[in-house]
Amino acid sequence: MTKLSNVKGRITYISSPAKQENLYAVYETTERKFWRELAKCNQEEFAKSGTEGKCIEARELIIALPESFTEHQPDRLLQLFTNHFKQNYGTECIAALHHNKRKTNYHIHLIFAERKLLDEPIIKIASRNMFYDENGKHVRTKKEILGEDGKIREGCCIVKKGEVYEKKLFTAKDERFKSNSFLDEVKHSYTDLINIYVQDEKEKLQVFERGGVYLATKKIGKNNPKAQEIEADNQKRQEWNRAVDMALISGVSEPQIMEVKRKEITEPIKKSVARRGNRPRLFAQVVTVAIEVLELLIESVLFKKAREVSEETKMAQAETMETENAEHVAENIMVEDEDATEEKAEPKQPEMTKLASKYPKFFKVHKELDEQNGAIQKKQKQLSAKKKELSEIKGWFKGRKKKELQEEIDELTSQIRNMKDYLPKIVQRIGYRSVQEFLKDFKTSQSECSQYRTAIEKWKKETGKEPEPHGIKAKLAVKKQEIQNEQKNKQRTHKQDKDRGAR
């Protein structure tokens, strides 16, 4: 969201075909006169307040659209998105639908007012002469606006009795437009609206949650003087995000990751900004330390998991005999209760949920994530060993060895970075935006699939029947098998008839 200090100029810029190469539509909810009066009102109020800086005349949102939306009629699309905002927030808007020069970024510029027009304007008429100084401030006497020469100073003015000295057309500014909660709300609102019209599941949008496990990257605008600084900052943020992916795959819980993020990133940065202001280099150092803390946590979780797996294996072997005995007892009980079971109504076959049906597919993706994560862990151990070896080399005549080791370290570092960058691509292939999003659905599908299998086993024991297949593919496979069996039976019958005729 952008603060506009010259709303009239900005409106001209976004809505002029002369200034925009790829302008498809412009839509306004009110007349242009509204924006002139709004700018004037804001400037007057700003001058009265005596605040330093620039006056905010309006605000602007840029709404990125999927490229498939070019198929929709531009005028209707823009009208829908603009009226959506006005309906939700009751404020006037003007919007323009654009493409960038390379036609890779389809987007809407939406300018909105923070004030609303009053139902009835408040007009105040002077009951006596009123005097105003250079700052537009009301003073009591004429002497206060006179110069040494006895003339009215430049910028000062007199409003004569009977003239309008104040004309109020607008309400006060709506404070909610300044809050982070408004920005989060409007992001979710437009994301939901966009996803209604998206046909391809892979194009569906997701809002980056503020305060989540990941660090949001910053957008680099055109001709930004701080582009290099922002790019370096984004690279560090991506390093943290890839470390988070590895932590989630390894089994580190989200609350644990959030605790590391809070203690190692959020709190140190807040304290530093309060003391010394914004320091980009410090941010990189803080994130580097946070990544190291997270990697240590991953190691401890993996070690604990490996120990638990070995203990579970021993317990599983011990429980096998008990389970067999229990099954034998259960069989005897079932034989005794057969007559009673027959009298009961046959239970309905349990139905598989949508996520449970996706579990086999999710399992393969999760396995690939695990394997990739394991491969990265091995590479990281190799890197640590090489760094240790390099630190232990001493002496003047070891330059060649040091150079070789440094080259190996650089190569391993590059490989690890590329391998980490591949992690989100694994889940993006099946329409997920992040590893976190995929793992949530994977765990749910795993749980629902387990519940379904338990319910099916119980149903089979109670009915003595085999379950009917779920899903279109499974049903088609059964139908195909039935047709093949019928064809085989026909061929067999036809052959038998031929044999009878031969005799």
Legacy VTK file of the C-alpha trace (Angstrom):
# vtk DataFile Version 3.0
C-alpha trace
ASCII
DATASET POLYDATA
POINTS 503 float
0.000 0.000 0.000
1.346 3.423 -1.009
0.675 6.840 0.561
-0.091 9.476 -2.089
0.984 13.084 -1.528
-0.225 14.201 -4.989
-3.407 12.273 -5.741
-4.367 14.343 -8.816
-0.978 13.733 -10.452
-1.112 10.015 -9.632
-4.615 9.660 -11.097
-3.440 11.325 -14.319
-0.422 8.995 -14.468
-2.323 5.685 -14.044
-5.296 6.637 -16.243
-3.594 8.373 -19.185
-3.018 6.330 -22.398
-0.173 8.742 -23.207
1.673 7.699 -20.041
0.691 4.001 -19.972
1.698 1.779 -22.888
-0.594 -1.112 -21.874
-3.691 0.526 -20.364
-6.828 -1.635 -20.763
-9.486 0.067 -18.647
-10.184 2.884 -16.174
-13.103 2.845 -13.735
-14.249 5.577 -11.320
-16.883 5.449 -8.579
-17.232 9.261 -8.487
-16.457 12.412 -10.495
-12.904 13.786 -10.796
-14.033 16.921 -8.930
-14.204 14.769 -5.781
-10.434 14.156 -5.861
-9.637 17.870 -6.330
-11.778 18.774 -3.317
-10.317 15.874 -1.314
-6.739 17.005 -2.023
-7.626 20.571 -1.012
-9.286 19.388 2.224
-6.324 17.177 3.169
-3.805 19.949 2.500
-5.790 22.410 4.635
-6.105 19.942 7.524
-2.413 19.079 7.257
-1.429 22.770 7.409
-3.614 23.282 10.498
-2.056 20.305 12.282
1.477 21.727 11.958
2.835 18.218 11.311
6.196 17.858 9.553
6.640 15.791 6.388
4.266 15.302 3.467
0.488 15.442 3.443
-1.233 12.124 2.621
-4.054 12.938 0.197
-5.091 9.322 -0.576
-3.778 5.744 -0.614
-3.107 3.235 -3.395
-3.247 -0.557 -3.607
-1.645 -2.584 -6.402
-3.507 -5.859 -6.990
-1.575 -8.519 -8.929
-3.770 -10.727 -11.132
-3.106 -14.168 -12.654
-2.209 -13.966 -16.353
-5.248 -16.137 -17.178
-7.431 -13.131 -16.226
-6.541 -11.529 -19.576
-9.310 -13.776 -20.948
-11.913 -11.732 -19.028
-13.370 -8.509 -20.416
-11.146 -5.722 -18.956
-13.951 -3.221 -18.218
-16.086 -5.731 -16.346
-13.097 -7.191 -14.488
-11.956 -3.761 -13.277
-15.487 -2.746 -12.311
-15.876 -5.936 -10.249
-12.630 -5.405 -8.302
-13.248 -1.675 -7.705
-16.844 -2.094 -6.552
-15.702 -4.959 -4.299
-13.544 -2.466 -2.366
-16.212 0.247 -2.254
-18.836 -2.229 -1.056
-16.573 -3.472 1.763
-15.229 -0.097 2.945
-17.753 2.468 1.692
-15.173 4.841 0.240
-14.715 6.334 -3.240
-12.174 4.766 -5.622
-10.571 5.154 -9.018
-8.792 2.213 -10.642
-6.830 1.347 -13.786
-6.012 -2.045 -15.315
-2.456 -2.355 -16.702
0.199 -4.659 -18.056
3.897 -3.929 -17.668
5.993 -3.361 -20.834
6.934 -7.047 -21.212
3.322 -8.096 -20.508
4.336 -10.401 -17.669
2.583 -8.560 -14.822
-1.187 -8.052 -15.142
-2.325 -5.755 -12.319
-4.777 -3.155 -11.020
-3.887 0.234 -9.515
-6.661 1.118 -7.052
-6.634 4.583 -5.449
-9.039 5.116 -2.549
-10.011 8.025 -0.294
-9.596 7.931 3.483
-12.430 10.448 3.919
-16.097 10.313 2.922
-18.310 13.167 1.725
-20.634 14.527 4.390
-24.366 14.130 3.715
-24.700 17.884 4.219
-21.624 20.166 3.929
-20.826 22.292 6.991
-20.517 25.959 5.933
-19.412 28.565 8.489
-19.975 32.302 7.848
-17.955 35.021 9.592
-19.987 37.109 12.047
-17.096 39.628 12.096
-13.809 40.186 10.285
-11.449 37.222 10.787
-7.657 37.306 10.442
-5.347 34.462 9.342
-1.530 34.354 9.391
0.882 32.840 6.824
0.234 29.311 8.180
-3.531 29.646 7.836
-3.882 29.907 11.610
-6.656 32.129 12.965
-5.386 35.108 15.000
-7.430 37.528 17.119
-6.379 40.967 15.867
-5.336 42.633 12.641
-2.080 43.807 14.251
-0.856 40.215 14.356
-0.828 39.990 10.539
0.733 43.399 9.845
4.387 43.877 8.936
6.762 46.598 10.105
5.563 48.833 7.267
1.970 48.587 8.535
0.835 46.488 5.560
-0.610 42.958 5.627
2.215 40.449 5.408
2.459 38.172 2.370
0.453 34.959 2.875
-1.844 36.506 5.502
-5.500 37.229 4.746
-8.717 38.759 6.068
-12.147 37.094 5.787
-14.732 39.846 5.917
-17.953 39.696 7.887
-20.649 37.714 6.013
-18.123 35.701 3.974
-17.553 31.939 4.260
-14.495 31.298 6.430
-14.777 27.497 6.642
-16.357 24.959 4.334
-16.273 21.347 5.479
-17.185 18.757 2.832
-15.554 15.621 4.245
-15.518 13.487 7.370
-12.347 12.909 9.398
-9.888 10.314 8.051
-10.808 6.689 8.745
-8.055 5.475 11.097
-8.452 1.795 10.124
-6.726 2.438 6.767
-3.482 3.080 8.681
-3.480 -0.284 10.461
-1.707 -3.510 9.502
-4.929 -5.401 10.202
-6.634 -3.514 7.339
-3.877 -4.506 4.916
-4.101 -8.163 5.998
-7.886 -8.047 5.694
-7.864 -6.544 2.198
-5.217 -9.071 1.045
-7.395 -11.980 2.178
-10.497 -10.373 0.676
-8.941 -9.946 -2.791
-7.222 -13.347 -2.664
-10.598 -15.009 -2.031
-12.175 -12.981 -4.857
-9.396 -13.903 -7.318
-9.561 -17.612 -6.402
-13.296 -17.707 -7.241
-12.465 -16.969 -10.892
-9.259 -19.031 -11.186
-9.835 -22.198 -13.231
-6.434 -23.848 -12.777
-5.794 -25.015 -9.189
-2.064 -24.277 -9.637
-2.867 -20.582 -10.221
-4.806 -20.201 -6.971
-3.314 -17.545 -4.727
-2.331 -17.662 -1.088
-1.791 -14.771 1.305
1.615 -14.612 2.951
0.675 -14.720 6.631
2.186 -11.939 8.722
3.935 -13.437 11.748
4.230 -16.935 10.223
7.295 -19.200 10.198
8.641 -17.696 6.957
10.141 -14.252 6.321
8.382 -12.265 3.576
10.614 -10.966 0.776
10.467 -7.335 -0.352
9.453 -6.141 -3.802
12.138 -4.298 -5.809
10.541 -1.477 -7.781
11.775 -0.080 -11.072
14.854 2.202 -10.826
15.015 1.662 -7.068
18.276 3.180 -5.722
18.297 0.543 -2.952
17.757 -2.388 -5.355
21.101 -4.038 -4.538
20.508 -3.702 -0.794
16.964 -5.145 -1.052
18.191 -8.025 -3.246
20.826 -8.976 -0.636
18.173 -8.691 2.085
15.793 -10.955 0.122
18.534 -13.532 -0.412
19.050 -13.738 3.367
15.305 -14.074 3.916
15.194 -16.925 1.385
18.029 -18.674 3.247
15.923 -18.563 6.411
12.840 -19.809 4.529
14.763 -22.795 3.108
16.063 -23.593 6.612
12.434 -23.503 7.800
11.461 -25.955 5.028
14.172 -28.350 6.204
13.051 -27.955 9.824
9.413 -28.725 8.968
10.365 -31.796 6.910
12.658 -32.995 9.717
9.798 -32.842 12.224
10.502 -29.574 14.065
7.144 -28.166 15.209
5.891 -24.760 14.038
5.784 -23.350 17.623
9.482 -24.278 18.023
10.372 -22.503 14.756
8.309 -19.457 15.789
10.175 -19.353 19.111
13.554 -19.323 17.305
12.302 -16.621 14.930
11.027 -14.481 17.812
14.127 -14.788 20.020
16.794 -14.721 17.305
15.290 -12.354 14.688
12.239 -10.317 15.757
13.370 -9.195 19.220
17.033 -8.377 18.334
15.947 -6.362 15.271
13.325 -4.425 17.275
15.885 -3.530 19.947
18.475 -2.506 17.347
16.038 -0.295 15.401
14.923 1.392 18.639
18.545 2.157 19.603
20.362 2.848 16.333
17.775 2.917 13.543
17.632 0.675 10.472
20.906 -1.196 9.789
20.661 -3.602 6.799
23.992 -5.320 7.530
22.892 -6.164 11.057
19.765 -7.891 9.698
21.935 -10.258 7.626
24.076 -11.086 10.682
21.015 -11.700 12.864
19.407 -14.037 10.297
22.686 -15.976 9.873
22.787 -16.663 13.632
19.078 -17.623 13.608
19.701 -20.136 10.794
22.548 -21.713 12.790
20.260 -22.041 15.842
17.552 -23.631 13.678
20.040 -26.086 12.129
21.148 -27.194 15.622
17.491 -27.733 16.522
17.036 -29.841 13.360
20.014 -32.028 14.335
18.632 -32.624 17.839
15.151 -33.483 16.487
16.577 -35.923 13.906
18.761 -37.591 16.564
15.774 -37.974 18.889
13.624 -39.304 16.034
16.250 -41.934 15.095
16.415 -43.132 18.723
12.607 -43.333 18.977
12.405 -45.342 15.727
14.824 -47.991 17.066
12.831 -48.260 20.329
9.547 -48.543 18.416
10.996 -51.376 16.294
11.823 -53.388 19.439
8.378 -52.734 20.903
6.689 -53.726 17.630
8.470 -57.099 17.639
7.424 -57.731 21.257
3.825 -56.787 20.511
3.514 -59.080 17.474
2.993 -62.207 19.639
0.452 -60.423 21.843
-1.472 -59.254 18.769
-1.634 -62.793 17.328
-2.991 -64.140 20.640
-5.507 -61.321 20.828
-6.672 -62.072 17.246
-7.111 -65.759 18.121
-9.278 -64.859 21.129
-11.228 -62.377 19.011
-11.934 -65.074 16.383
-13.390 -67.387 19.047
-15.586 -64.599 20.397
-16.787 -63.763 16.853
-17.787 -67.412 16.239
-19.858 -67.447 19.437
-21.575 -64.176 18.565
-22.335 -65.000 14.899
-26.050 -65.556 15.459
-26.416 -62.261 17.330
-24.537 -60.389 14.557
-26.847 -61.751 11.843
-29.860 -60.234 13.558
-28.318 -56.718 13.524
-28.750 -54.350 10.544
-25.773 -54.353 8.171
-23.618 -51.235 8.754
-22.938 -48.811 5.907
-19.514 -48.938 4.239
-17.257 -46.119 5.560
-16.583 -43.365 3.014
-13.114 -42.080 2.211
-12.575 -38.311 2.561
-11.105 -36.242 -0.279
-7.768 -35.744 1.527
-7.592 -39.417 2.541
-7.912 -40.410 -1.133
-4.893 -38.188 -1.922
-2.670 -39.864 0.691
-0.861 -42.258 -1.742
0.087 -39.285 -3.944
1.060 -37.177 -0.906
3.116 -40.070 0.474
5.289 -40.148 -2.674
5.841 -36.373 -2.508
6.658 -36.567 1.210
9.116 -39.382 0.530
10.830 -37.225 -2.110
11.034 -34.336 0.388
12.559 -36.666 2.999
15.132 -37.985 0.536
16.077 -34.472 -0.600
16.294 -33.324 3.023
18.529 -36.297 3.873
20.799 -35.553 0.906
21.139 -31.924 2.061
22.012 -33.081 5.591
24.821 -35.264 4.181
26.183 -32.372 2.120
26.089 -30.101 5.161
28.116 -32.622 7.176
30.682 -32.738 4.359
30.794 -28.928 4.362
31.346 -28.801 8.144
34.178 -31.343 7.845
35.865 -29.315 5.073
35.567 -26.073 7.067
37.098 -27.772 10.098
39.927 -29.168 7.971
40.613 -25.697 6.526
40.713 -24.090 9.992
43.287 -26.652 11.181
45.766 -26.000 8.339
48.667 -23.876 9.581
51.945 -22.745 8.013
53.301 -20.625 5.165
53.627 -23.445 2.648
50.044 -24.702 2.781
48.623 -22.083 0.395
47.825 -24.572 -2.372
46.021 -26.936 0.019
44.040 -24.026 1.486
43.018 -22.869 -1.987
41.848 -26.374 -2.956
39.813 -26.730 0.236
38.259 -23.281 -0.208
37.208 -24.211 -3.757
35.625 -27.428 -2.436
33.824 -25.433 0.286
32.491 -22.934 -2.293
31.309 -25.789 -4.525
29.539 -27.560 -1.629
27.935 -24.274 -0.501
26.569 -23.709 -4.020
25.264 -27.302 -4.236
23.520 -27.037 -0.853
21.886 -23.723 -1.844
20.542 -25.247 -5.070
19.335 -28.381 -3.259
17.484 -26.265 -0.677
15.900 -24.136 -3.428
14.554 -27.362 -4.963
12.524 -28.255 -1.821
9.573 -25.865 -2.474
9.602 -26.832 -6.174
8.748 -30.432 -5.195
5.436 -29.342 -3.637
4.773 -26.620 -6.229
4.486 -29.368 -8.871
1.229 -30.497 -7.245
-0.174 -26.990 -6.705
1.151 -26.063 -3.246
2.819 -22.696 -2.614
5.013 -23.791 0.289
6.330 -26.846 2.130
4.406 -25.717 5.221
1.099 -25.695 3.325
1.754 -29.167 1.866
2.780 -30.719 5.206
-0.447 -29.529 6.857
-2.534 -31.345 4.238
-0.195 -34.362 4.289
-0.625 -34.843 8.056
-4.407 -34.434 7.779
-4.613 -36.910 4.872
-2.399 -39.385 6.777
-4.669 -39.200 9.822
-7.889 -39.452 7.783
-6.509 -42.348 5.726
-5.542 -44.224 8.913
-9.019 -43.664 10.366
-10.596 -44.872 7.124
-8.485 -48.062 7.065
-9.410 -48.842 10.685
-13.094 -48.256 9.919
-12.929 -50.436 6.775
-11.266 -53.324 8.650
-13.974 -53.142 11.294
-16.674 -53.031 8.589
-15.170 -56.065 6.785
-15.171 -58.101 10.013
-18.770 -57.131 10.750
-20.147 -57.780 7.235
-17.725 -60.339 5.797
-17.720 -58.370 2.533
-15.008 -56.709 0.474
-15.323 -52.903 0.233
-16.467 -51.281 -2.998
-13.793 -49.115 -4.667
-13.677 -45.364 -4.012
-12.886 -42.703 -6.560
-13.468 -42.522 -10.314
-10.159 -44.165 -11.268
-10.735 -47.125 -8.953
-14.302 -47.601 -10.197
-13.169 -47.398 -13.835
-10.479 -50.003 -13.153
-13.088 -52.385 -11.645
-15.463 -51.769 -14.559
-12.649 -52.398 -17.047
-11.814 -55.679 -15.300
-15.495 -56.734 -15.392
-15.680 -56.032 -19.149
-12.470 -58.012 -19.753
-13.852 -60.949 -17.732
-17.121 -60.856 -19.716
-15.198 -60.889 -23.013
-13.109 -63.854 -21.861
-16.280 -65.756 -20.859
-17.859 -65.042 -24.265
-14.738 -66.258 -26.079
-14.669 -69.410 -23.955
-18.395 -70.103 -24.613
-17.951 -69.454 -28.348
-15.012 -71.879 -28.496
-17.018 -74.570 -26.661
-19.900 -74.182 -29.161
-17.453 -74.605 -32.065
-16.028 -77.750 -30.493
-19.520 -79.251 -30.116
-20.243 -78.583 -33.801
-17.003 -80.286 -34.827
-17.996 -83.457 -33.016
LINES 1 504
503 0 1 2 3 4 5 6 7 8 9 10 11 12 13 14 15 16 17 18 19 20 21 22 23 24 25 26 27 28 29 30 31 32 33 34 35 36 37 38 39 40 41 42 43 44 45 46 47 48 49 50 51 52 53 54 55 56 57 58 59 60 61 62 63 64 65 66 67 68 69 70 71 72 73 74 75 76 77 78 79 80 81 82 83 84 85 86 87 88 89 90 91 92 93 94 95 96 97 98 99 100 101 102 103 104 105 106 107 108 109 110 111 112 113 114 115 116 117 118 119 120 121 122 123 124 125 126 127 128 129 130 131 132 133 134 135 136 137 138 139 140 141 142 143 144 145 146 147 148 149 150 151 152 153 154 155 156 157 158 159 160 161 162 163 164 165 166 167 168 169 170 171 172 173 174 175 176 177 178 179 180 181 182 183 184 185 186 187 188 189 190 191 192 193 194 195 196 197 198 199 200 201 202 203 204 205 206 207 208 209 210 211 212 213 214 215 216 217 218 219 220 221 222 223 224 225 226 227 228 229 230 231 232 233 234 235 236 237 238 239 240 241 242 243 244 245 246 247 248 249 250 251 252 253 254 255 256 257 258 259 260 261 262 263 264 265 266 267 268 269 270 271 272 273 274 275 276 277 278 279 280 281 282 283 284 285 286 287 288 289 290 291 292 293 294 295 296 297 298 299 300 301 302 303 304 305 306 307 308 309 310 311 312 313 314 315 316 317 318 319 320 321 322 323 324 325 326 327 328 329 330 331 332 333 334 335 336 337 338 339 340 341 342 343 344 345 346 347 348 349 350 351 352 353 354 355 356 357 358 359 360 361 362 363 364 365 366 367 368 369 370 371 372 373 374 375 376 377 378 379 380 381 382 383 384 385 386 387 388 389 390 391 392 393 394 395 396 397 398 399 400 401 402 403 404 405 406 407 408 409 410 411 412 413 414 415 416 417 418 419 420 421 422 423 424 425 426 427 428 429 430 431 432 433 434 435 436 437 438 439 440 441 442 443 444 445 446 447 448 449 450 451 452 453 454 455 456 457 458 459 460 461 462 463 464 465 466 467 468 469 470 471 472 473 474 475 476 477 478 479 480 481 482 483 484 485 486 487 488 489 490 491 492 493 494 495 496 497 498 499 500 501 502
